């Protein structure tokens, strides 16, 4: 099993088979529009613009489980991201990342790359998972890790 074995709904509700990204490097992030880390959208978009021609795809998964910091509808989330940060990378419908209702992709990610001290739960918005071209999880990054700090790891995976 790997990240390409899952499906999710895009912001517009249409189904997306993650298998379409096979052979690409993915950066999967749980996002929120009203979080102290929300300005990371800018850095995520910069990474996407800088590396997409080489095979990077950033995938944003809005989540309202942390401080209710993503209260808007999918339409509002899309407009916010585009208007404030020029987000062009794929954004998905709101999901849960923890608990019984956690999206299957996030169940897989948390099991494959536990956090500090082996804790599997996502602790906050903007936790990031870097995925190899084969769909396996390369690394998990804490919310406070800025997107630009991931560039070295991206370069390594994209060169493989």
N, C-alpha and C positions, 0 to 999 in steps of 0.2 A: 504494500500500500504506500502511496505517496500523494503529494499535494495535487497531482494531476488527475487523481481518481474522484474528485469532488465536483459538485455543481453548486451554483449559488445564483441568486437573482440579481440582475443589474438594477440600478436605481429606477429604471422605467418598468421594472417588474419582469422583464424578459429573462428566460433562463440562460445561464452561461455555463458551458461545460469547460472546466479548467484544463481539460486535456488539450484545448486549442493553444495553450501556452507551452506545451511540451517542447523541450529544447531551448527554452528561454530561462533566464534567471529572474526569479520573482522576489519582490519585497512586499510582504503582506503586512498591513497595518490596521489595527482597530482605531478608528478615528472618532472625533467629537468636535462640534462647532463652537462649544462654549467652555473650552478647557484652557488652562494655562499653557498647554502644549500645542494648542491649535495653530500658532504661527509655524509649526513644523510642516504644515501643508506647503508652504513656500519652498522649503528645502527638499521635500519629497518631489515636488514638481520639477525643481532644478535637476535632481538626480535623474528623473524620468527623461527630461529633455536632453541631458548630457549623454545618457547611456542607452536610450531606447534603440538607436540605430545599431548598437552592438548587441542587443538582445535582452535588455532589462525591461520588465514590466512591473510597475508599482500597482498594487491592488489595494484600494481603500474600502474598509468595512466599518461603516458607522455603527456605533454601539451606544446605548443610553443607560448602561448598567453602572456607570461610575458618576455619582453625583448628579444624575439626570442631566448630563451636559450635552446630550444630543436629542433635544425634545422635538425637533421639527420633523415634518413629513419628508419623504424621499425627494419630492419636488423642491422643497425649501433647502434641503441639504445640498442638492445639486446646484441650485442658484447661488447659495452662499459660497460654495467652493470655487465656482467659476468667477463670480464677481469679485471676491476678496483675494483669491490666490491664483486665479487663472488655471485651475486644475484641469488637465487634459487626460490624466491617467484614469483607467477604469475605476469607477466607484460602484459599490453594490448597495442593495437594499439593507436597511438596518437589521442587525442580527444581535443575538446574545453570544457572548464568548465564554461565560461561566454558567454553572448550574445545570439543571436538568434540561433546560431549553437551549443549551449551547449548540451552535451550529456544528455539524460533524467535522467540517474542516478545522475548526478551532479545537475540537476534541483531539484530532490527530496532531495538530501543531504542538499543543501543550504536552502531550505524551512524548512526542519525539524530541522536544527541546524544553525540559523543565527550566524554571527560573532559578534564582538564587536559593541555595539550600535544598534544591530538588522540588521546590514548590511548583505545582503544575498550574495553579490558578493564574489568570491574568490579573495583575494588581491595579492597572490603571489604563487610561486611554494612551494611544500611541506606543503600545508595545509592538515591536517589529520582529518579523521572522524573515530571514534571508533563505531562499530556496535555490538549491542547485539546479542545473539544467536537467538532471534526471528526476527531479521532483522531491528529492530528499531534503530535509531541513539541515542547512549549514550552520545557522546560528540564530539565537534569540537575543534581542537587544531591549534594554530597559527603556521606559518612556523618556527618561531624561537624555538618552543617547540621541544626539542631533543627527539628522539625515546625512550631513556632510561627513560625519565621523565614520560612516559606513563605506565611504568611497573606496578605501583600500581593499576591503573585503570584496566589494563589487568588481573591482579591477581584476582581482585574482580569479574569481569565478567566471567572469566574462572571457578571460584569456584561455580558460581550459577547453 
